[in-house]
Amino acid sequence: MKKLTLLVLMALSQVTLSLAAERKPNILIFLADDLGYADLGCQGCKDIPTPHIDSLAQNGVRFTDGYATHPVCAPSRAGLMTGMYQHRFGFEHNPGPARLAAPNFGLPRNVPTLAEKLKAAGYATGMIGKWHLGYKEGLRPWERGFDYFFGFLGGARTYYPRYPIEEEPLLRNGQVVTNEQEYLTDAFAREAVALIDRSKDQPWFLYLAFNAVHGPLEAPEKYTSRFPNLTGTRRTFAGMLSAMDDAVGRVLEKIRALNQETNTLIFFYSDNGGPTLQTTSRNDPLRGYKAQMFEGGIRVPFLMQWRGVVPAGIVYTSMVMGFDCHATALAAAGVPLDENLDGVNLIPFVTGRTNGVPHEWLCWRAGEQYAVRLGEWKLVRRPESAPMLFNLREDISEQRDLAHTHPDQVQRLHAVFSEWGKRTMPAQWTRSDGRAGLRTQTAAGATSTLVRSVAETRPRLPQIFEQADRDHSGALSKDEWPAPRIEFGAVDVNGDGLVTEEEVRQYFQRRRGDAPDGRSTPR
């Protein structure tokens, strides 16, 4: 009898081991918001430590030429969620504030999301953070494949619970959250850890889409106090970034505590480059900022870890794109890749099982501006100038325009872009408050509310600021200044000829008598 019992136990043990070996890997995507190319320690940042995020590079792959599919938030996220160029279904611009967004804004129902695909494959699916891919019924996270959602639907909101922006409430599965007490980045970490714990007995997909380090610039003292040598906006930004790094660390710690690290495929990247003039983000040595087609607007920190599958410490130099996370996740989960996907499975490339490169060329388009990269050559077209040609191998900072000396390369890249364009469709909306080529109101008229009472202005400042920022630089010039009753020089305290959103906030703080220490008042 004892022998029989032993045999049964051994058989059950073998079955258990077999089932464990066959379990599909967990999928985790960290998406930062407006994080610059040089904002991480593993990317060269010296004054803001990011040890938890850096660990993904140490234990996995750092992609030197990792790109977002677009230089602004919503279209870039659409490329990730669908695994293809968002231009193929007309998602080419940000929507603007929810109250002004086009009626058809959002991911089309006939284009499946990564969450819908993984849910059909047996995954528990959850999203924490910023959605920005649809406001109306049928287009929200809990209706697009996510079993659980905690976050907000729009493009930006305050990080503090005590002063909720009515247009951007926190939601939990469609219900407004009224009892939140934590700084938003901390709350996102808490919710992510709890979701992983609830889902530990089955494969799970977690999309943790931070709004850090997007404006408004807000960080509590527990984070800014870590940076006594920094001041003003940089100190606030450092606190926000440090909070996000801590959040990543909390999630990684939970995965390790559940002994799931070797069975979890992890990505980290940013939806676009940093708006340096607005937040002090760093894109160096790249040229340009968020909303531009120069490298600083589209090349981003891009990391991947899958311990036991992908060797540690790899630096991969071929081009990859945000939609590759989609394809790689599906391949890891054993889901066949749809031929319509533009993303590719990166695992065979980084492990050396496949020769060649993931992409021979990549394209970007936002209204009248566009870019195409083919090998080391890159063509950039801005509305106000002739096409510019750069050799990124020799000139990563895009300082030497070679269009006149290499007309053959200009023609070659134009041909690639033209052919790519045949598989896209026209933009289905433009930003409804004055950006992305739509000029239905003058900057002054559209933003006259800047001089309203502070109580009324504070919640809408990010949207008002974006309306006036016609060149998408992240700061307002004197020509863009929309408030003639407020002297430009009174807000431009550093005298650099540009006004950032944070300088506007500090101006109103000074008028209220608050200490101008560079930190936004908690709201």
C-alpha positions as semicolon CSV with decimal commas, in nm:
position;residue;x (nm);y (nm);z (nm)
1;M;0,000;0,000;0,000
2;K;0,282;0,238;0,088
3;K;0,450;0,156;-0,242
4;L;0,132;0,231;-0,432
5;T;0,087;0,561;-0,248
6;L;0,446;0,657;-0,332
7;L;0,389;0,578;-0,699
8;V;0,072;0,790;-0,704
9;L;0,252;1,081;-0,540
10;M;0,538;1,057;-0,790
11;A;0,290;1,053;-1,079
12;L;0,108;1,356;-0,944
13;S;0,440;1,533;-0,899
14;Q;0,530;1,472;-1,263
15;V;0,193;1,606;-1,376
16;T;0,237;1,916;-1,164
17;L;0,584;1,978;-1,304
18;S;0,457;1,926;-1,656
19;L;0,173;2,174;-1,608
20;A;0,412;2,427;-1,456
21;A;0,647;2,391;-1,750
22;E;0,359;2,445;-1,993
23;R;0,224;2,755;-1,822
24;K;0,232;3,051;-2,052
25;P;0,460;3,337;-1,947
26;N;0,322;3,645;-1,777
27;I;0,341;3,965;-1,984
28;L;0,423;4,299;-1,820
29;I;0,450;4,628;-2,009
30;F;0,568;4,939;-1,823
31;L;0,497;5,249;-2,032
32;A;0,641;5,580;-1,917
33;D;0,493;5,911;-2,029
34;D;0,714;6,181;-2,184
35;L;1,035;6,017;-2,058
36;G;1,343;6,144;-2,241
37;Y;1,610;5,932;-2,403
38;A;1,869;6,025;-2,139
39;D;1,644;6,024;-1,831
40;L;1,753;5,684;-1,694
41;G;2,076;5,585;-1,529
42;C;2,130;5,311;-1,787
43;Q;2,087;5,578;-2,054
44;G;2,342;5,815;-1,904
45;C;2,147;6,018;-1,648
46;K;2,376;6,123;-1,361
47;D;2,161;6,326;-1,123
48;I;1,849;6,108;-1,085
49;P;1,913;5,743;-0,988
50;T;1,676;5,487;-1,140
51;P;1,809;5,156;-1,005
52;H;1,492;4,950;-1,044
53;I;1,431;5,045;-1,405
54;D;1,804;5,008;-1,477
55;S;1,789;4,650;-1,346
56;L;1,581;4,556;-1,651
57;A;1,874;4,655;-1,872
58;Q;2,122;4,475;-1,648
59;N;1,916;4,156;-1,650
60;G;1,796;4,180;-2,008
61;V;1,825;4,396;-2,318
62;R;1,877;4,766;-2,370
63;F;1,778;4,878;-2,720
64;T;1,985;5,177;-2,826
65;D;1,761;5,246;-3,127
66;G;1,420;5,187;-2,972
67;Y;1,141;5,403;-3,111
68;A;0,788;5,506;-3,029
69;T;0,545;5,490;-3,320
70;H;0,460;5,859;-3,284
71;P;0,603;6,169;-3,110
72;V;0,292;6,231;-2,895
73;C;0,098;6,024;-2,646
74;A;-0,229;5,883;-2,779
75;P;-0,118;5,768;-3,128
76;S;0,191;5,606;-2,979
77;R;-0,024;5,408;-2,735
78;A;-0,254;5,307;-3,020
79;G;0,044;5,153;-3,201
80;L;0,136;4,952;-2,892
81;M;-0,214;4,825;-2,824
82;T;-0,279;4,720;-3,187
83;G;0,069;4,604;-3,295
84;M;0,061;4,813;-3,611
85;Y;0,111;5,161;-3,745
86;Q;-0,184;5,351;-3,604
87;H;-0,205;5,538;-3,934
88;R;-0,356;5,227;-4,087
89;F;-0,680;5,307;-3,905
90;G;-0,650;5,686;-3,902
91;F;-0,528;5,737;-3,543
92;E;-0,279;6,011;-3,626
93;H;-0,334;6,284;-3,367
94;N;-0,402;6,341;-3,001
95;P;-0,770;6,408;-2,931
96;G;-0,748;6,721;-2,718
97;P;-0,953;6,748;-2,397
98;A;-1,232;6,494;-2,368
99;R;-1,503;6,759;-2,384
100;L;-1,371;6,875;-2,722
101;A;-1,254;6,546;-2,872
102;A;-1,392;6,434;-3,206
103;P;-1,698;6,207;-3,175
104;N;-1,513;5,921;-3,345
105;F;-1,197;5,944;-3,134
106;G;-1,069;5,608;-3,010
107;L;-0,943;5,266;-3,117
108;P;-1,184;5,124;-3,375
109;R;-1,378;4,825;-3,249
110;N;-1,273;4,619;-3,552
111;V;-0,904;4,649;-3,458
112;P;-0,834;4,406;-3,171
113;T;-0,618;4,512;-2,878
114;L;-0,336;4,315;-2,720
115;A;-0,555;4,266;-2,413
116;E;-0,838;4,117;-2,620
117;K;-0,600;3,874;-2,787
118;L;-0,436;3,762;-2,463
119;K;-0,767;3,734;-2,282
120;A;-0,888;3,498;-2,556
121;A;-0,570;3,295;-2,495
122;G;-0,656;3,241;-2,128
123;Y;-0,480;3,537;-1,966
124;A;-0,602;3,745;-1,676
125;T;-0,571;4,099;-1,807
126;G;-0,534;4,424;-1,619
127;M;-0,450;4,784;-1,693
128;I;-0,333;5,045;-1,446
129;G;-0,281;5,408;-1,543
130;K;-0,341;5,637;-1,839
131;W;-0,560;5,510;-2,124
132;H;-0,594;5,797;-2,380
133;L;-0,744;5,565;-2,643
134;G;-1,116;5,638;-2,624
135;Y;-1,369;5,807;-2,399
136;K;-1,706;5,678;-2,517
137;E;-1,897;5,363;-2,437
138;G;-1,746;5,061;-2,606
139;L;-1,401;5,222;-2,631
140;R;-1,287;5,217;-2,269
141;P;-1,033;4,975;-2,116
142;W;-1,284;4,748;-1,944
143;E;-1,461;4,719;-2,281
144;R;-1,143;4,652;-2,481
145;G;-1,016;4,333;-2,320
146;F;-0,905;4,434;-1,972
147;D;-1,062;4,242;-1,683
148;Y;-0,957;4,515;-1,444
149;F;-0,884;4,885;-1,487
150;F;-0,769;5,150;-1,242
151;G;-0,668;5,486;-1,380
152;F;-0,803;5,766;-1,597
153;L;-0,913;5,793;-1,958
154;G;-0,754;6,116;-2,081
155;G;-0,410;6,258;-2,141
156;A;-0,321;6,424;-1,810
157;R;-0,447;6,490;-1,460
158;T;-0,319;6,598;-1,121
159;Y;-0,116;6,345;-0,922
160;Y;-0,288;6,438;-0,597
161;P;-0,623;6,299;-0,479
162;R;-0,742;6,602;-0,283
163;Y;-0,802;6,816;-0,591
164;P;-0,952;6,588;-0,857
165;I;-0,990;6,725;-1,209
166;E;-1,356;6,673;-1,283
167;E;-1,283;6,601;-1,647
168;E;-1,028;6,334;-1,555
169;P;-1,166;6,139;-1,258
170;L;-0,996;5,828;-1,133
171;L;-1,193;5,521;-1,234
172;R;-1,204;5,161;-1,121
173;N;-1,376;4,946;-1,383
174;G;-1,593;5,238;-1,490
175;Q;-1,682;5,360;-1,139
176;V;-1,549;5,692;-1,012
177;V;-1,300;5,652;-0,725
178;T;-1,377;5,899;-0,445
179;N;-1,164;5,768;-0,159
180;E;-0,812;5,768;-0,304
181;Q;-0,549;5,892;-0,057
182;E;-0,213;5,829;-0,224
183;Y;0,006;6,016;-0,466
184;L;-0,104;5,879;-0,802
185;T;0,220;5,699;-0,898
186;D;0,216;5,525;-0,559
187;A;-0,148;5,432;-0,607
188;F;-0,069;5,280;-0,945
189;A;0,206;5,068;-0,788
190;R;-0,030;4,952;-0,514
191;E;-0,297;4,852;-0,763
192;A;-0,047;4,673;-0,987
193;V;0,096;4,467;-0,701
194;A;-0,253;4,370;-0,586
195;L;-0,355;4,268;-0,938
196;I;-0,049;4,044;-0,976
197;D;-0,123;3,883;-0,640
198;R;-0,485;3,814;-0,737
199;S;-0,378;3,663;-1,070
200;K;-0,083;3,455;-0,953
201;D;-0,248;3,121;-1,025
202;Q;-0,291;3,184;-1,397
203;P;-0,092;3,362;-1,668
204;W;-0,150;3,736;-1,650
205;F;-0,100;4,042;-1,868
206;L;-0,045;4,373;-1,692
207;Y;-0,025;4,703;-1,880
208;L;0,109;4,960;-1,632
209;A;0,083;5,289;-1,821
210;F;0,226;5,561;-1,599
211;N;0,138;5,925;-1,650
212;A;0,476;6,007;-1,497
213;V;0,669;6,207;-1,593
214;H;0,409;6,401;-1,793
215;G;0,294;6,736;-1,656
216;P;0,164;6,875;-1,432
217;L;0,491;6,870;-1,242
218;E;0,392;6,749;-0,896
219;A;0,586;6,544;-0,643
220;P;0,555;6,509;-0,264
221;E;0,835;6,593;-0,028
222;K;0,914;6,227;0,040
223;Y;1,049;6,208;-0,316
224;T;1,186;6,557;-0,377
225;S;1,381;6,543;-0,049
226;R;1,600;6,277;-0,208
227;F;1,751;6,552;-0,426
228;P;1,883;6,831;-0,198
229;N;2,131;6,941;-0,465
230;L;1,859;7,006;-0,724
231;T;1,626;7,304;-0,733
232;G;1,307;7,423;-0,897
233;T;1,154;7,230;-1,182
234;R;1,441;6,983;-1,202
235;R;1,392;6,886;-0,838
236;T;1,021;6,825;-0,892
237;F;1,089;6,626;-1,205
238;A;1,347;6,419;-1,017
239;G;1,091;6,340;-0,749
240;M;0,837;6,228;-1,011
241;L;1,091;6,006;-1,186
242;S;1,214;5,860;-0,857
243;A;0,855;5,778;-0,762
244;M;0,807;5,594;-1,090
245;D;1,129;5,401;-1,036
246;D;1,009;5,300;-0,691
247;A;0,679;5,187;-0,843
248;V;0,863;4,968;-1,092
249;G;1,067;4,829;-0,804
250;R;0,757;4,739;-0,604
251;V;0,612;4,547;-0,898
252;L;0,939;4,363;-0,966
253;E;0,971;4,276;-0,597
254;K;0,623;4,122;-0,602
255;I;0,707;3,913;-0,907
256;R;1,021;3,784;-0,738
257;A;0,831;3,711;-0,416
258;L;0,592;3,491;-0,616
259;N;0,888;3,318;-0,781
260;Q;0,761;3,425;-1,124
261;E;1,054;3,630;-1,254
262;T;1,178;3,360;-1,493
263;N;0,827;3,322;-1,628
264;T;0,757;3,691;-1,690
265;L;0,837;3,883;-2,007
266;I;0,884;4,250;-1,919
267;F;0,906;4,563;-2,135
268;F;0,979;4,921;-2,041
269;Y;0,972;5,214;-2,278
270;S;0,828;5,565;-2,321
271;D;0,539;5,676;-2,541
272;N;0,750;5,957;-2,691
273;G;1,053;6,170;-2,623
274;G;1,078;6,426;-2,346
275;P;0,945;6,785;-2,364
276;T;1,270;6,923;-2,225
277;L;1,177;7,291;-2,211
278;Q;0,865;7,210;-2,013
279;T;0,986;6,946;-1,769
280;T;1,371;6,938;-1,780
281;S;1,361;6,589;-1,935
282;R;1,676;6,504;-2,128
283;N;1,699;6,363;-2,479
284;D;2,070;6,419;-2,533
285;P;2,261;6,351;-2,745
286;L;1,952;6,362;-2,964
287;R;1,805;6,667;-3,132
288;G;1,450;6,778;-3,066
289;Y;1,168;6,711;-2,826
290;K;0,825;6,558;-2,790
291;A;0,596;6,630;-3,089
292;Q;0,893;6,659;-3,327
293;M;1,022;6,409;-3,582
294;F;1,383;6,458;-3,484
295;E;1,528;6,171;-3,282
296;G;1,453;6,345;-2,952
297;G;1,083;6,321;-3,024
298;I;1,065;5,955;-3,122
299;R;1,372;5,763;-2,998
300;V;1,311;5,657;-2,639
301;P;1,451;5,441;-2,356
302;F;1,355;5,085;-2,449
303;L;1,426;4,780;-2,229
304;M;1,322;4,413;-2,223
305;Q;1,377;4,138;-1,968
306;W;1,289;3,769;-1,969
307;R;1,523;3,595;-1,731
308;G;1,619;3,246;-1,837
309;V;1,519;3,313;-2,199
310;V;1,696;3,638;-2,291
311;P;2,062;3,665;-2,180
312;A;2,145;3,945;-1,937
313;G;2,327;4,263;-2,027
314;I;2,261;4,269;-2,402
315;V;2,293;4,602;-2,584
316;Y;2,103;4,571;-2,911
317;T;2,168;4,836;-3,175
318;S;1,924;4,759;-3,458
319;M;1,596;4,949;-3,489
320;V;1,294;4,834;-3,289
321;M;0,953;4,998;-3,247
322;G;0,685;5,009;-2,979
323;F;0,454;4,778;-3,171
324;D;0,720;4,507;-3,146
325;C;0,621;4,466;-2,779
326;H;0,277;4,361;-2,900
327;A;0,409;4,099;-3,142
328;T;0,671;3,968;-2,899
329;A;0,410;3,929;-2,624
330;L;0,180;3,731;-2,854
331;A;0,462;3,506;-2,970
332;A;0,569;3,438;-2,610
333;A;0,208;3,352;-2,524
334;G;0,186;3,108;-2,814
335;V;-0,068;3,322;-3,002
336;P;-0,019;3,312;-3,380
337;L;0,091;3,648;-3,523
338;D;-0,163;3,806;-3,753
339;E;-0,018;3,892;-4,094
340;N;-0,159;4,245;-4,055
341;L;0,080;4,321;-3,769
342;D;0,367;4,560;-3,834
343;G;0,544;4,452;-3,516
344;V;0,777;4,153;-3,507
345;N;0,884;3,904;-3,240
346;L;1,211;4,037;-3,098
347;I;1,316;3,726;-2,904
348;P;1,484;3,544;-3,196
349;F;1,681;3,857;-3,284
350;V;1,815;3,938;-2,938
351;T;1,902;3,574;-2,868
352;G;2,084;3,534;-3,200
353;R;1,854;3,263;-3,333
354;T;1,757;3,482;-3,629
355;N;1,996;3,671;-3,852
356;G;1,918;4,008;-4,001
357;V;1,734;4,296;-3,835
358;P;1,377;4,335;-3,712
359;H;1,310;4,629;-3,946
360;E;1,485;4,752;-4,259
361;W;1,295;5,081;-4,237
362;L;1,050;5,268;-4,012
363;C;0,811;5,557;-4,081
364;W;0,639;5,827;-3,879
365;R;0,373;6,083;-3,975
366;A;0,182;6,354;-3,790
367;G;-0,010;6,575;-4,028
368;E;0,232;6,770;-4,246
369;Q;0,545;6,650;-4,068
370;Y;0,691;6,307;-4,122
371;A;1,010;6,102;-4,102
372;V;1,147;5,782;-4,246
373;R;1,455;5,588;-4,142
374;L;1,623;5,338;-4,373
375;G;1,935;5,186;-4,222
376;E;2,157;5,470;-4,104
377;W;1,978;5,727;-4,323
378;K;1,689;5,936;-4,197
379;L;1,469;6,187;-4,376
380;V;1,279;6,451;-4,175
381;R;1,010;6,675;-4,321
382;R;0,881;6,969;-4,119
383;P;0,596;7,191;-4,242
384;E;0,811;7,503;-4,245
385;S;1,117;7,365;-4,422
386;A;1,244;7,148;-4,705
387;P;1,315;6,781;-4,630
388;M;1,631;6,725;-4,428
389;L;1,858;6,421;-4,459
390;F;2,082;6,287;-4,184
391;N;2,323;5,998;-4,146
392;L;2,256;5,879;-3,791
393;R;2,562;5,658;-3,777
394;E;2,786;5,963;-3,824
395;D;2,555;6,231;-3,685
396;I;2,323;6,101;-3,415
397;S;2,242;6,460;-3,313
398;E;2,106;6,544;-3,661
399;Q;2,314;6,857;-3,702
400;R;2,436;6,815;-4,062
401;D;2,167;6,825;-4,329
402;L;2,293;6,618;-4,624
403;A;1,991;6,660;-4,850
404;H;2,175;6,875;-5,104
405;T;2,481;6,651;-5,123
406;H;2,294;6,320;-5,132
407;P;1,985;6,374;-5,347
408;D;1,983;6,005;-5,437
409;Q;1,927;5,911;-5,072
410;V;1,652;6,172;-5,041
411;Q;1,475;6,017;-5,338
412;R;1,527;5,668;-5,202
413;L;1,375;5,750;-4,862
414;H;1,089;5,941;-5,022
415;A;1,007;5,629;-5,221
416;V;0,997;5,419;-4,903
417;F;0,771;5,671;-4,731
418;S;0,542;5,696;-5,034
419;E;0,504;5,319;-5,053
420;W;0,435;5,299;-4,680
421;G;0,171;5,569;-4,714
422;K;-0,032;5,353;-4,952
423;R;-0,113;5,122;-4,660
424;T;-0,239;5,405;-4,438
425;M;-0,556;5,613;-4,431
426;P;-0,614;5,985;-4,373
427;A;-0,632;6,106;-4,016
428;Q;-0,982;6,049;-3,882
429;W;-0,964;6,354;-3,654
430;T;-0,736;6,638;-3,564
431;R;-0,671;6,779;-3,222
432;S;-0,982;6,979;-3,150
433;D;-0,828;7,267;-2,957
434;G;-0,584;7,413;-3,205
435;R;-0,294;7,169;-3,243
436;A;-0,213;6,909;-3,509
437;G;-0,283;7,157;-3,789
438;L;-0,635;7,263;-3,681
439;R;-0,658;7,640;-3,629
440;T;-1,025;7,700;-3,561
441;Q;-0,946;7,951;-3,288
442;T;-0,667;8,199;-3,235
443;A;-0,428;8,119;-2,956
444;A;-0,534;8,430;-2,766
445;G;-0,904;8,359;-2,806
446;A;-0,877;7,992;-2,723
447;T;-0,679;8,054;-2,408
448;S;-0,822;8,369;-2,262
449;T;-0,910;8,165;-1,955
450;L;-0,546;8,185;-1,849
451;V;-0,629;8,511;-1,673
452;R;-0,938;8,380;-1,490
453;S;-0,931;8,317;-1,120
454;V;-0,666;8,075;-1,000
455;A;-0,928;7,834;-0,868
456;E;-1,089;7,806;-1,212
457;T;-0,768;7,797;-1,411
458;R;-0,570;7,535;-1,219
459;P;-0,759;7,224;-1,335
460;R;-0,748;7,330;-1,701
461;L;-0,393;7,462;-1,719
462;P;-0,239;7,161;-1,900
463;Q;-0,502;7,181;-2,172
464;I;-0,483;7,561;-2,197
465;F;-0,105;7,547;-2,220
466;E;-0,114;7,288;-2,497
467;Q;-0,357;7,500;-2,699
468;A;-0,117;7,794;-2,704
469;D;0,195;7,584;-2,774
470;R;0,163;7,607;-3,151
471;D;0,513;7,481;-3,238
472;H;0,485;7,183;-2,997
473;S;0,810;7,282;-2,826
474;G;0,684;7,238;-2,471
475;A;0,722;7,609;-2,392
476;L;0,555;7,932;-2,501
477;S;0,741;8,208;-2,683
478;K;0,637;8,572;-2,656
479;D;0,453;8,540;-2,989
480;E;0,255;8,245;-2,852
481;W;0,176;8,414;-2,522
482;P;-0,205;8,411;-2,492
483;A;-0,256;8,643;-2,195
484;P;-0,199;9,009;-2,285
485;R;-0,317;9,121;-1,942
486;I;-0,026;8,935;-1,781
487;E;0,319;9,068;-1,867
488;F;0,525;8,794;-2,037
489;G;0,838;8,898;-1,847
490;A;0,664;8,857;-1,513
491;V;0,617;8,487;-1,585
492;D;0,949;8,429;-1,768
493;V;1,145;8,464;-1,446
494;N;1,467;8,311;-1,581
495;G;1,469;8,545;-1,878
496;D;1,526;8,278;-2,141
497;G;1,250;8,404;-2,369
498;L;1,031;8,098;-2,308
499;V;0,759;8,023;-2,055
500;T;0,702;7,667;-1,934
501;E;0,386;7,533;-1,774
502;E;0,570;7,515;-1,445
503;E;0,663;7,886;-1,468
504;V;0,294;7,966;-1,515
505;R;0,212;7,763;-1,204
506;Q;0,485;7,940;-1,007
507;Y;0,354;8,278;-1,122
508;F;0,012;8,200;-0,974
509;Q;0,178;8,062;-0,661
510;R;0,360;8,393;-0,615
511;R;0,034;8,582;-0,657
512;R;-0,119;8,363;-0,384
513;G;0,184;8,415;-0,163
514;D;0,307;8,054;-0,183
515;A;0,680;7,984;-0,156
516;P;0,829;7,977;-0,509
517;D;1,040;7,666;-0,453
518;G;0,965;7,512;-0,791
519;R;0,719;7,253;-0,664
520;S;0,355;7,267;-0,760
521;T;0,114;7,303;-0,471
522;P;-0,053;6,966;-0,405
523;R;-0,394;6,963;-0,568
